[in-house]
Amino acid sequence: MITIALDENGDFEGFKNLGESAPLYIAGIVYDDGGHDKDTKYEMQRLDEYFRAVASEKEDGDSVCCYPQDLHVNNKGINNTNVRRMKSRLGESLPEFLQYGTYKNKKIGKFPRQGQYRITMMLKSNTGKTILNHKSTSNLINDGYASNLYVNMAYSIVSRLVFHNPYNLHVTKVKFDLATRLVPVKASDQELCRNYLSLGYKDYKFDSNRAPVDYKNGTMRYFQVANDSNYRTALDLKLLETNRLDLESDWFSVRSIYYGADEKTSIKYAFLYLADVICSILNHNKTGKNITQWQQSFVEQAKQLTGSSQNLIFMYDDIDMDYEAAVMAYQQKDYYKVLTTLFKSKHSNSNFTSYYWKQWFPKIEEWINNIKDKEAIEEAVRQFAKYANSNLLKQDELVYLYNHLEPLVANLEIFEASKYAFYDAGITAYNHIGNSQMAERCFEIAKGFAKYCHVEDYLLTLKRRVVMLNDQYRYKEALSLAKEILEYEDELASLRELLVESGDVSSISKGRALSLCGQVYAYMRDSQAENCFKEALDQFDEQSIDYNITLSYLLHYYIDMGIRESYERYAPIYFGGHNDVWNQFKYLKDMTEDEQKQQSFKFAFYVYIKALYTFYLDQLNSEKRRDLFKWVQNLPKSSKSEHLNGHPWELIYKYFALIAVTFKKQELADECIQLTQTVVQERAAAIDNIIAGGLVEYYTLVGKSDMAEQAKELFTNNEIREHYKELLVYMFR
């Protein structure tokens, strides 16, 4: 069983106008009894004795303190000195008690401790969870409305500790000891009072002997924003959402921390007193001047208090939503979603991404490494293979997915067809980043499972191998294999004609084979490329992805060969029916996500910017140049920023650099040529050579021959270094 005891620190409602000058958090402890049924009860006794022992100490002439009264400043503030003294003593001795169950090396309690403590915290970042800050967000959950921030944070941390606890994913029994929250609101502030009433909060009724003076005289109204009913309702919903119907509550208490308890009743509040002390110590001993530094301080303090780095410090921040989504996906056995969520988190703008990637996300990756569920793994493989054929794929994400799924696929006896699909998709992954050696490895493994797949599927795998051979500049071998594939496709086409009794049967598979032949011819600068591409287009629906891909190959061929007239005949089809070059640019800028499912934005822009530099520099007047350069500079913050990843951005930025230097925009040119070297993070030899070739081209253009020679040293082997002009052609430039 775990015991959760929580208190708070900070100005959640903003009544004190502290802004970002002080931290906001809900914190406390999680005590895990390790399955020893009576240990939690005994720990409450130990805590009570510990607090009493600390209070009774008399050092250097100090008077003894009163427990529990001197754990908290009373209404009149007359015990301020004792509270400071008590908190100071607790701060010095608490690490010893939490770690060893002793005070001044003396055993506390009748029985030795069986369980262990973890400090827990939900700390609000400066931004919080942005989805709960939008003006359009309902006032029922908007963090800026009434006490919603506190409520949302409280529910978040309780839910985290019970349902998505990284150190105990399947909590079965919980003791809840939570502090309630009373919010004082000026009775004269009618609008604010209405806000609380509109959310269903009611005026709190005090016992006459505990009522504050401002409540008695009517100047303040008090609203209870967290009680047992609120928490229980939230937990009930979470139980149903997570299908955790086996969770048992041993004790459910949400109450005010009572510091006037006598010797017999103080033990009932022991865990809540500890939560209060933890909150005070963490805040008092924090270092730094901003939320990032405070968070680091809290992590270090928690480690010092418990003697362990395995505490439960979380951020109320967008990055935490990624954590929860990943853990929920793991618990639902959607391992593909786990990995895509983790990859997405790597690119989060949160200030706490690095902390989560140090503390929490590697733990989830470790869980993935140890899964044994064959059906769930096969489903992840199915989704991975589907994504590998998506027009919106991110190349570095594809490799990340492969790297984490591959050990599972290799070590488990899953269906051979699933293994084939996985390694086939792996060829795609490594082709995209120019790693032909890994692509070759995937091909050889996939070939071993070829008898478990359809013939057309294996032909598709062979087509991926042609791409791999192109990446190694083995064009003759690539052409031989491409022709062999085309022969098989012709035989299959003949069978289709017999089956459907028609002489006019188009074949997507044959179209892809023709398109592939065209690519190899284009790399060899052979005019047969044009006919192959045109024949391939005849096999596809004009609205299909395959049509757009092959059309882009044809356009690249025309650009590379300098055939402007033919380029201009086909370019409008590719660019939304627009003949004008500048309208084509607008078409690309305005492409919707749905349109990009059929036509990749970044590959389309690669065609455009390459043609612009090759054919249309004379059409760039000062206004158009200004718009073009402004667009590329703002790209990381634009709606297209999601697509700013992987190949061919190294080529796109190269052409921007060449255009910029042509129009004497040297600063922008330098910026873009540097980006060619950093924009593709996951890459191998083929892309490294593309980047090196771009540097040679750029530095040669600007007259820096020494730097051009240095760039040649970046080529991955002597062959490419000596023959880069002949090899880096077509879509390698």
VOMIPA-465179 format. One line per field, with one value per residue (C-alpha): residue number from 1; x, y, z. Coordinates in Angstrom, 2 decimals, padded with zeros to 5 digits, m for minus. Example, Ala and Ser with C-alpha at 12.3 -4.5 7.8 and 13.67 -1.06 7.14 Angstrom:
BEGIN
k 1:2
c1 012.30:013.67
c2 m004.50:m001.06
c3 007.80:007.14
***
This chain:
BEGIN
k 1:2:3:4:5:6:7:8:9:10:11:12:13:14:15:16:17:18:19:20:21:22:23:24:25:26:27:28:29:30:31:32:33:34:35:36:37:38:39:40:41:42:43:44:45:46:47:48:49:50:51:52:53:54:55:56:57:58:59:60:61:62:63:64:65:66:67:68:69:70:71:72:73:74:75:76:77:78:79:80:81:82:83:84:85:86:87:88:89:90:91:92:93:94:95:96:97:98:99:100:101:102:103:104:105:106:107:108:109:110:111:112:113:114:115:116:117:118:119:120:121:122:123:124:125:126:127:128:129:130:131:132:133:134:135:136:137:138:139:140:141:142:143:144:145:146:147:148:149:150:151:152:153:154:155:156:157:158:159:160:161:162:163:164:165:166:167:168:169:170:171:172:173:174:175:176:177:178:179:180:181:182:183:184:185:186:187:188:189:190:191:192:193:194:195:196:197:198:199:200:201:202:203:204:205:206:207:208:209:210:211:212:213:214:215:216:217:218:219:220:221:222:223:224:225:226:227:228:229:230:231:232:233:234:235:236:237:238:239:240:241:242:243:244:245:246:247:248:249:250:251:252:253:254:255:256:257:258:259:260:261:262:263:264:265:266:267:268:269:270:271:272:273:274:275:276:277:278:279:280:281:282:283:284:285:286:287:288:289:290:291:292:293:294:295:296:297:298:299:300:301:302:303:304:305:306:307:308:309:310:311:312:313:314:315:316:317:318:319:320:321:322:323:324:325:326:327:328:329:330:331:332:333:334:335:336:337:338:339:340:341:342:343:344:345:346:347:348:349:350:351:352:353:354:355:356:357:358:359:360:361:362:363:364:365:366:367:368:369:370:371:372:373:374:375:376:377:378:379:380:381:382:383:384:385:386:387:388:389:390:391:392:393:394:395:396:397:398:399:400:401:402:403:404:405:406:407:408:409:410:411:412:413:414:415:416:417:418:419:420:421:422:423:424:425:426:427:428:429:430:431:432:433:434:435:436:437:438:439:440:441:442:443:444:445:446:447:448:449:450:451:452:453:454:455:456:457:458:459:460:461:462:463:464:465:466:467:468:469:470:471:472:473:474:475:476:477:478:479:480:481:482:483:484:485:486:487:488:489:490:491:492:493:494:495:496:497:498:499:500:501:502:503:504:505:506:507:508:509:510:511:512:513:514:515:516:517:518:519:520:521:522:523:524:525:526:527:528:529:530:531:532:533:534:535:536:537:538:539:540:541:542:543:544:545:546:547:548:549:550:551:552:553:554:555:556:557:558:559:560:561:562:563:564:565:566:567:568:569:570:571:572:573:574:575:576:577:578:579:580:581:582:583:584:585:586:587:588:589:590:591:592:593:594:595:596:597:598:599:600:601:602:603:604:605:606:607:608:609:610:611:612:613:614:615:616:617:618:619:620:621:622:623:624:625:626:627:628:629:630:631:632:633:634:635:636:637:638:639:640:641:642:643:644:645:646:647:648:649:650:651:652:653:654:655:656:657:658:659:660:661:662:663:664:665:666:667:668:669:670:671:672:673:674:675:676:677:678:679:680:681:682:683:684:685:686:687:688:689:690:691:692:693:694:695:696:697:698:699:700:701:702:703:704:705:706:707:708:709:710:711:712:713:714:715:716:717:718:719:720:721:722:723:724:725:726:727:728:729:730:731:732:733
c1 000.00:001.12:000.16:m000.15:000.03:000.01:000.05:000.69:002.85:002.14:m000.37:m002.49:m005.25:m002.88:m004.44:m000.98:000.23:003.47:003.62:006.73:008.63:007.66:007.09:003.68:003.56:001.68:004.06:004.38:005.32:004.51:005.11:005.25:004.90:006.34:003.39:003.75:000.17:000.76:003.82:001.85:000.14:003.49:005.00:002.34:003.40:007.06:006.31:004.34:007.15:009.73:007.89:007.40:011.08:012.15:009.76:010.97:014.64:016.15:019.42:021.56:019.00:016.12:012.74:010.99:008.42:004.85:003.85:001.87:001.05:004.52:004.54:002.53:002.13:m001.13:m003.64:m002.10:001.47:002.66:004.45:006.61:009.87:008.97:007.82:011.15:013.00:010.90:011.29:015.04:015.40:013.24:015.28:018.45:017.10:014.53:017.02:018.12:014.55:013.35:016.35:016.94:013.92:016.09:016.53:020.02:020.98:018.28:015.62:012.11:009.08:008.63:009.06:011.66:010.47:009.67:008.67:010.31:009.64:009.65:009.26:006.65:005.88:003.85:005.54:003.96:006.17:005.83:003.62:001.72:m000.34:m001.09:m004.24:m005.76:m004.79:m006.53:m009.26:m011.52:m011.04:m014.14:m014.30:m014.88:m011.20:m009.44:m006.45:m007.02:m010.53:m011.26:m009.17:m008.99:m005.20:m004.96:m007.68:m006.11:m002.67:m004.03:m005.92:m002.86:m000.50:m002.95:m003.76:m000.05:000.82:m002.04:m002.39:000.83:003.44:006.78:007.95:004.71:002.56:000.00:m000.84:m003.56:m004.09:m003.89:m004.26:m005.17:m004.31:m004.85:m005.14:m008.32:m008.18:m010.20:m010.00:m010.76:m012.51:m013.47:m017.22:m017.20:m015.73:m019.05:m017.67:m015.07:m017.64:m019.90:m017.01:m016.74:m020.48:m020.75:m018.44:m020.61:m018.51:m020.44:m019.68:m017.82:m019.49:m017.03:m017.53:m018.03:m014.85:m012.67:m014.13:m011.69:m012.52:m012.98:m015.52:m017.43:m017.58:m018.63:m015.69:m014.53:m016.27:m014.54:m014.93:m013.77:m012.30:m010.92:m012.78:m013.27:m016.20:m014.20:m011.23:m013.36:m015.31:m012.08:m010.62:m013.81:m013.61:m009.94:m010.70:m013.12:m010.83:m007.90:m010.02:m008.38:m011.38:m009.15:m007.89:m008.67:m008.77:m007.72:m008.40:m009.70:m009.29:m009.38:m009.31:m007.79:m004.52:m005.40:m002.51:m004.48:m004.63:m003.89:m001.50:m004.07:m005.25:m002.05:m001.06:m004.01:m002.44:001.15:001.46:m000.22:002.13:005.02:003.62:003.40:006.97:008.24:006.55:008.07:011.58:011.67:010.56:012.81:015.94:015.39:018.15:018.06:015.98:013.69:011.54:014.24:016.74:014.12:013.18:016.80:017.02:013.89:015.22:018.50:016.77:014.51:017.57:019.25:016.14:015.47:019.00:017.67:017.25:014.04:011.67:008.55:009.14:006.91:006.15:002.74:003.76:003.15:006.05:004.24:001.28:003.65:004.77:001.22:000.24:003.24:002.56:m001.13:m000.26:002.16:m000.49:m002.87:m000.16:m000.07:003.71:003.83:002.06:004.44:007.42:005.89:004.92:008.44:009.93:007.54:008.61:012.22:011.13:009.05:009.62:009.32:012.14:011.92:012.33:015.90:014.79:012.10:014.56:017.01:014.54:011.41:011.42:014.42:012.51:009.62:012.07:013.41:009.88:009.52:012.79:011.39:007.94:007.01:003.47:003.68:000.33:001.08:004.51:003.03:000.52:003.38:005.18:002.05:001.77:005.49:005.33:002.31:004.09:007.14:004.93:003.36:003.87:004.14:006.82:009.71:012.90:014.58:011.39:011.29:014.84:014.01:011.06:013.17:015.91:013.48:011.35:014.18:015.37:011.79:011.29:014.66:014.31:010.68:009.03:006.49:004.96:007.48:005.25:005.51:009.28:009.34:007.17:009.38:012.71:011.20:010.17:013.67:015.09:012.89:014.01:017.70:017.30:015.76:018.82:021.32:022.57:022.95:024.87:021.99:019.52:021.51:021.40:017.62:017.29:019.25:017.13:013.88:014.96:015.10:011.38:010.42:008.52:006.01:004.97:003.16:005.15:004.30:005.44:008.82:009.11:008.54:011.40:013.64:012.70:013.91:017.19:017.56:017.34:020.00:022.30:021.74:022.82:026.09:026.48:026.35:024.23:024.98:023.94:020.89:019.88:020.32:018.08:015.53:015.25:014.90:012.05:010.40:010.52:008.73:006.17:005.53:004.88:002.47:000.78:000.17:m001.45:m003.68:m004.84:m005.83:m007.60:m009.70:m009.99:m008.78:m005.84:m005.98:m004.93:m002.90:m000.61:000.58:003.32:004.56:004.33:006.61:009.07:009.10:009.56:012.48:014.10:013.68:015.52:018.50:018.67:018.45:021.40:023.27:022.14:020.58:017.71:015.76:014.79:012.15:010.26:010.35:008.84:006.14:005.21:005.08:002.71:000.32:m000.02:m001.15:m004.26:m003.42:m004.62:m002.42:000.74:002.62:001.70:003.03:006.22:007.00:006.12:008.62:011.27:010.53:010.76:014.10:015.34:014.38:016.03:019.20:019.43:018.49:015.38:013.28:010.55:009.64:009.84:007.34:004.99:004.69:005.36:001.82:000.38:002.64:002.07:m001.71:m002.37:m000.30:001.86:003.31:006.41:005.39:001.89:003.55:005.37:002.08:000.54:003.29:003.03:m000.72:m000.68:m003.00:m002.24:m004.74:m003.01:000.34:m000.91:m000.91:002.09:005.02:005.59:009.34:009.97:007.71:009.60:012.88:011.67:010.53:013.62:015.94:013.99:013.87:017.66:018.21:015.60:013.97:016.42:015.63:012.00:012.93:012.44:013.31:009.83:009.72:013.25:012.29:009.22:011.17:014.01:011.63:009.71:012.78:013.98:010.59:010.20:011.02:008.15:005.68:002.89:005.35:007.83:006.54:007.98:011.38:013.14:015.30:016.30:016.03:016.26:020.05:019.49:016.71:018.91:021.78:019.68:018.55:022.23:023.04:020.11:020.99:024.62:023.56:021.63:024.42:022.63:025.82:024.62:021.56:023.67:026.11:023.21:021.61:024.84:025.44:021.94:022.70:025.11:022.75:019.18:019.39:020.26:019.81:021.96:024.67:027.07:024.77:023.47:026.92:028.15:025.22:026.08:029.77:028.89:026.71:029.54:031.94:029.41:028.73:032.34:033.35:030.61:031.70:035.35:036.61:038.63:040.48:037.20:035.93:039.00:038.42:034.82:036.02:037.68:034.18:033.35:033.11:035.56:038.12:035.87:033.26:036.03:037.54:034.32:031.75:030.84:029.77:028.21:026.41:023.85:020.09:018.54:021.92:022.32
c2 000.00:003.53:006.54:009.89:013.01:016.41:020.09:023.25:026.32:029.51:032.07:029.91:032.47:035.39:037.44:038.52:039.46:037.55:036.59:034.54:035.74:032.73:029.04:027.38:023.73:020.93:018.63:016.05:012.41:008.98:006.27:002.71:000.04:m002.60:m004.91:m004.98:m004.41:m002.78:m000.77:002.34:002.44:002.02:004.75:007.19:006.36:006.82:010.17:011.35:010.36:011.99:015.32:015.19:014.42:017.35:019.70:018.66:019.35:022.22:023.54:026.60:028.07:027.72:026.90:023.70:023.86:022.66:019.89:020.12:023.80:025.06:023.38:026.32:030.00:030.57:033.30:035.83:035.02:034.85:031.54:032.80:032.23:028.70:027.85:029.00:027.02:023.91:024.11:024.62:021.52:019.52:020.67:019.41:016.08:015.08:013.44:011.10:010.21:009.68:007.55:005.55:006.00:007.47:010.80:011.68:008.07:006.81:004.42:005.87:003.67:000.10:m001.53:m001.02:000.64:m001.69:000.90:003.83:007.50:009.43:013.19:014.19:017.52:019.04:022.37:024.89:026.16:029.74:028.61:025.82:023.58:025.86:024.03:025.11:028.76:029.54:032.15:029.64:027.04:026.45:028.25:024.84:023.96:027.19:027.69:031.43:031.11:031.07:028.31:026.04:026.13:024.61:022.06:020.99:020.67:018.73:016.28:015.94:014.92:012.56:010.92:010.66:008.97:006.49:005.64:006.64:006.31:005.52:003.48:001.55:001.36:m000.92:000.57:m001.60:m000.06:003.57:005.62:009.20:011.95:015.22:018.78:020.62:024.20:027.16:030.25:033.61:036.03:039.59:039.71:043.07:041.50:040.37:039.31:037.02:035.56:034.87:033.07:030.64:030.19:029.57:026.56:025.10:026.11:026.94:029.15:027.19:027.04:027.26:025.91:028.91:028.23:028.01:030.80:033.57:037.09:038.33:035.54:036.50:040.18:039.42:041.02:037.69:034.72:031.33:028.75:025.17:024.21:020.78:018.22:014.47:014.55:016.46:014.12:010.99:012.06:012.76:009.42:007.56:008.95:008.02:004.49:004.04:005.72:003.45:000.36:000.10:m001.32:m003.28:m000.20:m000.29:002.71:001.90:005.42:008.50:011.75:015.31:017.73:020.83:020.28:020.75:022.14:022.25:018.48:017.03:014.22:011.53:012.88:014.34:010.93:011.06:014.06:012.78:012.33:015.68:017.38:015.82:017.08:020.58:020.37:019.14:022.06:024.55:023.11:022.93:026.55:027.86:026.16:026.78:028.42:030.37:033.20:031.52:028.46:026.42:027.02:026.40:023.11:021.98:023.00:021.02:017.90:018.18:018.84:015.83:013.68:015.00:014.39:010.82:009.79:008.70:010.16:008.16:010.90:012.02:015.59:016.57:019.80:021.28:021.92:020.75:018.29:016.52:015.94:014.04:011.96:011.08:010.29:007.98:006.14:005.74:004.36:001.93:000.77:000.27:m001.70:000.77:000.67:002.48:005.45:005.33:005.72:008.40:010.38:010.10:011.22:014.17:015.20:015.56:018.61:020.20:023.90:023.28:024.47:021.11:018.77:017.96:017.16:014.76:013.18:012.70:011.54:010.04:009.30:006.90:004.86:004.48:003.48:000.84:m000.51:m000.80:m002.74:m005.36:m006.01:m009.57:m009.22:m010.66:m009.35:m005.83:m005.91:m007.09:m004.24:m001.79:m003.30:m002.92:000.77:001.30:m000.26:001.87:005.03:004.12:004.54:007.80:011.01:012.90:010.78:012.29:010.49:010.80:009.61:006.56:005.64:006.22:003.85:001.24:001.36:000.74:m001.88:m003.87:m005.64:m006.73:m008.04:m009.80:m011.50:m012.64:m015.42:m013.24:m014.07:m014.20:m011.94:m009.29:m009.62:m009.20:m006.07:m004.63:m005.07:m003.94:m000.71:m000.56:m000.36:002.69:004.23:003.96:004.89:008.16:009.10:007.82:004.90:002.31:m000.12:m000.43:m000.52:m003.43:m005.23:m004.79:m006.04:m009.22:m009.99:m009.22:m011.44:m014.35:m013.91:m013.24:m016.52:m015.26:m012.21:m011.53:m011.30:m007.62:m006.88:m008.44:m006.52:m003.38:m004.45:m004.91:m001.39:m000.10:m001.89:000.05:003.27:001.88:001.15:004.68:006.03:004.15:005.54:001.95:003.10:000.21:m002.36:m000.26:m000.12:m003.87:m004.59:m001.96:m003.57:m007.00:m005.72:m004.20:m007.58:m009.18:m006.38:m006.98:m010.66:m009.76:m007.22:m009.97:m012.11:m009.22:m008.75:m012.42:m012.27:m009.18:m009.95:m006.52:m005.15:m001.83:m002.59:000.02:m001.15:000.96:m001.58:m001.40:002.38:002.41:000.15:002.48:005.47:003.72:002.99:006.64:007.66:005.46:006.76:010.31:009.72:008.38:011.47:009.21:010.64:007.38:008.74:011.02:008.21:006.01:008.79:009.53:005.86:005.62:008.60:006.80:004.02:006.32:008.25:011.95:012.59:009.88:010.15:008.03:010.44:013.43:011.64:010.53:013.96:015.49:013.06:014.16:017.84:017.24:015.58:018.62:020.98:018.92:018.72:022.39:021.63:024.64:024.33:020.78:021.75:024.55:022.17:019.89:022.20:023.68:020.18:019.71:023.17:023.26:024.40:027.59:028.70:031.77:031.03:033.36:031.88:028.48:029.80:030.97:027.58:025.85:028.27:027.69:023.90:022.31:019.19:017.24:018.36:017.32:013.77:013.57:015.80:016.23:019.92:019.68:017.60:019.90:022.92:021.25:021.08:024.69:026.30:024.32:025.46:029.02:029.13:027.34:029.05:032.08:034.31:037.09:037.09:037.90:041.65:043.33:042.86:039.14:038.65:040.35:038.12:034.98:035.72:036.77:033.52:031.31:033.25:032.87:029.24:027.73:029.73:029.23:026.73:024.72:024.25:020.70:019.79:021.31:018.00:015.56:015.36:017.34:020.42:020.39:020.94:023.49:025.62:025.26:026.80:029.59:030.28:030.36:032.69:034.96:035.32:035.99:039.01:040.07:039.01:037.60:037.37:035.35:033.23:032.38:031.54:029.21:027.43:026.74:025.33:022.82:021.19:021.05:020.74:016.97:015.47:011.78:011.10:008.91:008.80:009.69:012.83:013.71:013.72:015.87:018.40:018.37:018.83:021.79:023.41:022.94:024.49:027.44:028.28:027.95:030.43:033.00:032.63:030.96:028.22:027.31:026.61:024.69:022.47:021.97:020.99:018.28:016.59:016.01:013.54:010.03:008.33:009.03:007.96:010.60:013.12:012.62:012.25:014.30:016.37:013.24:011.43:014.24:014.96:014.92:014.61:014.62:018.32
c3 000.00:m000.64:001.45:m000.29:001.87:000.17:001.06:m000.97:m001.36:m003.26:m004.44:m006.74:m007.24:m007.78:m004.98:m003.78:m007.27:m006.81:m010.48:m011.25:m008.18:m006.06:m006.86:m006.98:m006.06:m004.42:m002.60:000.11:000.45:m000.87:001.72:000.37:003.05:000.75:001.34:005.13:006.24:009.63:008.72:007.70:011.08:012.81:010.63:011.81:015.37:014.47:012.85:015.86:018.21:015.96:015.86:019.61:020.19:018.01:019.81:023.25:022.51:024.45:023.08:023.84:026.18:023.73:025.18:024.15:021.36:021.40:019.02:016.82:017.51:016.58:013.19:011.87:012.70:014.56:013.74:016.08:015.06:018.65:018.05:015.18:017.02:018.03:014.51:013.08:015.73:015.10:011.32:011.68:013.85:011.47:008.51:010.17:011.39:008.78:006.37:009.16:010.05:006.47:005.56:008.75:011.00:013.75:015.50:016.70:016.05:018.37:017.17:016.85:017.53:018.71:015.33:012.60:009.42:006.51:003.92:002.20:001.51:m001.72:m001.93:m004.47:m006.12:m008.92:m009.69:m012.03:m014.83:m016.05:m018.93:m017.19:m019.46:m022.38:m023.41:m020.10:m020.57:m023.86:m023.86:m025.56:m022.82:m020.71:m017.38:m015.80:m016.31:m017.39:m015.11:m014.98:m013.58:m009.83:m008.19:m011.22:m011.28:m007.82:m008.54:m011.84:m010.27:m007.31:m009.50:m011.75:m008.98:m007.27:m010.59:m011.38:m008.11:m008.26:m011.96:m013.75:m011.02:m012.71:m009.71:m009.33:m012.46:m010.85:m007.48:m005.94:m002.50:m001.42:001.72:000.85:003.34:001.51:002.70:001.83:000.61:001.77:m000.42:001.22:m001.14:m000.31:000.14:m001.63:m004.80:m006.20:m009.61:m008.07:m005.70:m008.69:m010.41:m007.51:m007.23:m010.99:m010.57:m007.86:m004.87:m001.73:001.23:003.87:007.28:010.13:013.62:015.86:017.84:014.69:012.56:011.48:012.56:008.96:008.43:011.55:010.64:007.05:005.24:003.76:002.24:002.27:m000.49:m000.09:m003.46:m002.60:m000.53:m000.40:m002.84:m005.48:m005.28:m005.20:m008.29:m010.18:m009.13:m010.05:m013.58:m013.81:m012.62:m015.48:m018.02:m017.13:m016.42:m013.01:m011.20:m008.82:m006.96:m003.26:m000.94:002.62:003.88:002.12:003.99:002.67:005.58:007.03:008.83:012.49:014.49:017.74:018.14:021.56:022.39:021.59:018.24:016.75:015.41:013.00:011.26:011.26:007.49:006.80:009.24:007.34:004.02:005.50:006.78:003.41:001.61:004.06:003.96:000.17:m000.16:002.61:001.28:m002.42:m004.40:m007.63:m009.02:m011.54:m012.00:m013.75:m010.96:m008.27:m009.87:m009.88:m006.24:m005.33:m007.08:m005.19:m001.86:m002.31:m002.96:000.19:002.29:001.17:000.24:m003.14:m006.61:m007.04:m005.98:m007.80:m008.97:m011.90:m013.71:m014.37:m017.94:m021.51:m021.30:m018.50:m020.82:m023.11:m020.15:m019.18:m022.78:m023.14:m019.89:m020.68:m024.11:m022.46:m020.02:m022.95:m024.80:m027.67:m027.94:m031.27:m029.70:m026.74:m029.03:m031.26:m028.16:m026.77:m030.08:m030.24:m026.74:m027.91:m029.89:m027.15:m026.45:m022.73:m020.49:m018.75:m021.70:m020.68:m017.13:m018.32:m020.73:m017.89:m015.25:m016.81:m020.53:m020.48:m017.92:m020.38:m023.12:m020.73:m020.22:m023.99:m024.20:m021.81:m023.26:m024.23:m025.57:m029.11:m030.32:m029.11:m030.74:m034.03:m033.90:m033.32:m036.33:m038.45:m037.55:m038.11:m041.58:m042.43:m041.27:m043.39:m046.46:m045.31:m047.24:m043.94:m042.32:m040.40:m041.29:m037.90:m036.20:m038.47:m037.45:m033.76:m034.06:m035.84:m033.21:m030.36:m032.07:m033.67:m030.48:m029.79:m033.31:m033.36:m029.98:m030.03:m032.00:m033.76:m037.13:m039.98:m042.08:m039.35:m039.31:m043.07:m042.87:m040.14:m041.91:m045.20:m043.47:m042.00:m045.53:m046.08:m042.80:m043.58:m047.23:m046.08:m044.03:m046.59:m044.49:m047.22:m044.99:m042.53:m045.42:m046.87:m043.52:m043.34:m046.91:m046.22:m043.16:m044.98:m047.86:m045.41:m044.76:m048.39:m048.76:m046.20:m048.25:m051.52:m054.74:m055.26:m051.71:m052.41:m055.65:m053.60:m051.34:m054.36:m055.45:m052.09:m052.77:m056.01:m053.98:m051.67:m054.61:m055.92:m052.52:m053.00:m056.55:m057.89:m060.79:m063.17:m060.55:m059.73:m063.39:m063.82:m060.83:m061.89:m065.34:m063.76:m061.59:m064.65:m066.41:m063.47:m063.55:m067.26:m066.56:m063.75:m066.02:m068.60:m065.93:m064.89:m068.47:m068.61:m065.26:m066.03:m069.76:m070.77:m072.66:m070.82:m067.26:m065.40:m062.62:m059.73:m059.08:m062.67:m062.57:m059.55:m061.37:m064.37:m062.09:m060.45:m063.81:m064.66:m061.49:m062.25:m065.82:m064.47:m062.14:m065.16:m067.12:m069.73:m071.82:m071.42:m068.00:m069.55:m071.30:m068.18:m066.08:m068.64:m068.98:m065.19:m064.97:m067.32:m064.74:m061.92:m061.01:m061.34:m057.78:m056.25:m054.17:m056.71:m059.51:m057.57:m056.57:m060.13:m061.50:m059.09:m060.38:m063.94:m062.98:m061.26:m064.44:m066.52:m064.03:m063.89:m067.67:m068.11:m070.20:m069.20:m071.85:m070.81:m067.14:m067.69:m069.47:m066.43:m063.46:m063.33:m062.88:m059.86:m058.37:m058.14:m061.70:m061.35:m064.30:m062.62:m060.53:m057.70:m057.53:m057.22:m054.16:m052.66:m053.41:m051.44:m048.51:m048.29:m048.58:m046.01:m044.00:m046.12:m049.31:m047.88:m047.42:m051.22:m051.87:m049.50:m048.76:m048.27:m051.39:m053.41:m052.09:m053.04:m056.65:m056.49:m054.97:m057.26:m060.33:m059.03:m058.78:m062.10:m064.31:m062.69:m060.83:m063.30:m062.10:m058.50:m058.12:m054.83:m053.34:m054.16:m052.87:m049.62:m049.22:m050.08:m047.67:m044.90:m045.33:m044.95:m041.91:m040.21:m041.23:m037.79:m036.27:m039.11:m039.67:m041.77:m038.91:m038.35:m041.74:m041.03:m040.51:m042.42:m046.08:m048.40:m046.19:m046.53:m050.26:m049.80:m047.55:m050.00:m052.76:m050.44:m049.72:m053.43:m054.16:m051.23:m052.25:m055.84:m054.58:m052.20:m049.00:m047.52:m043.91:m044.91:m047.26:m044.45:m042.16:m044.72:m045.64:m041.95:m041.65:m044.40:m041.94:m038.96:m040.21:m040.84:m037.48:m038.28:m041.32:m042.86:m045.81:m048.71:m047.00:m045.63:m049.22:m050.35:m047.64:m048.57:m052.24:m051.35:m049.39:m052.30:m054.70:m052.39:m051.51:m055.15:m056.12:m053.52:m054.51:m051.33:m052.99:m049.78:m047.98:m051.01:m050.78:m047.05:m047.79:m050.16:m047.19:m045.79:m048.55:m047.12:m049.49:m052.19:m055.06:m054.30:m053.55:m057.00:m059.00:m057.09:m060.15:m062.03:m059.06:m057.21:m059.89:m060.26:m056.76:m055.00:m055.78
***
